[in-house]
Amino acid sequence: METIYCERTLNLSMSRKILALFLFLVPILSQAQGVLTGNIFDNINRSTSIEGATVKNLTSKALTLTDKNGHFAISAKVGDLVSFGMTGYQTDTVYLTKLFPKNIYLRVSVNALNTVNVTSTKISPFLDLKDPNAMPTRQVDYSKERGGLRLTLGYDKFKKQQAKIKELEEYEHFNEEINDNFTEEFVKDLLKIDSADLKSFMRLFRPTVAQVRAERPFNYAYYTATAYRAWLKIPVNQRNRPSLLKPINN
């Protein structure tokens, strides 16, 4: 009899422990895999709920819309990425660290603001639209007062400087391309020439920036082979003169 009583006591104690463990794990499990609830409001008028806003779980691809009160409920778990969006509002994205109810406040999208387009209209010449209370206006030339400058002249100078800088940068770009492609190794491998002939040919027929700029992409192999035919026609005693190619606009 005493043994049975002890067993019942032990079973009861074990049941209580299991129940306590279950009650302890329920919140954790619900946080790990459950439902995210909340409401979506306008960020400026925070008491104004947004109906029909899109709530999307980017991790599980689950999707739902807010009801007329701005309320939503969507399946989610800790670690999911959830976005909240609505036409005319900026989309807000939240990384879930807890599944507590959330209040989301969406900001109005700047691009959603209506732009008023004023079109030209023809006004009848018989209408007198002058304001009888208007004060006479005086035009002010700020270039003549308080040390003002005529900005147009300064801007034109700035544009010329920028154009010059761009031109120099472009020149350097093409010059580097030529240096990288028209090399002794490239010419020697293509034409099978060496030593003095190689240096003479490369000095006389190095491509100019103007040539490379005019033909994009520039065919270095075709150019080198064509130039070599011209080089062969030059008498040997004239092959040490300066380059035959005059650099134009480079």
Summary of the structure (lengths in Angstrom):
residues: 250
radius of gyration: 40.3
end to end distance: 111.5
largest distance: 128.7
contacts: 560
relative contact order: 0.07
helix: 42%
strand: 16%
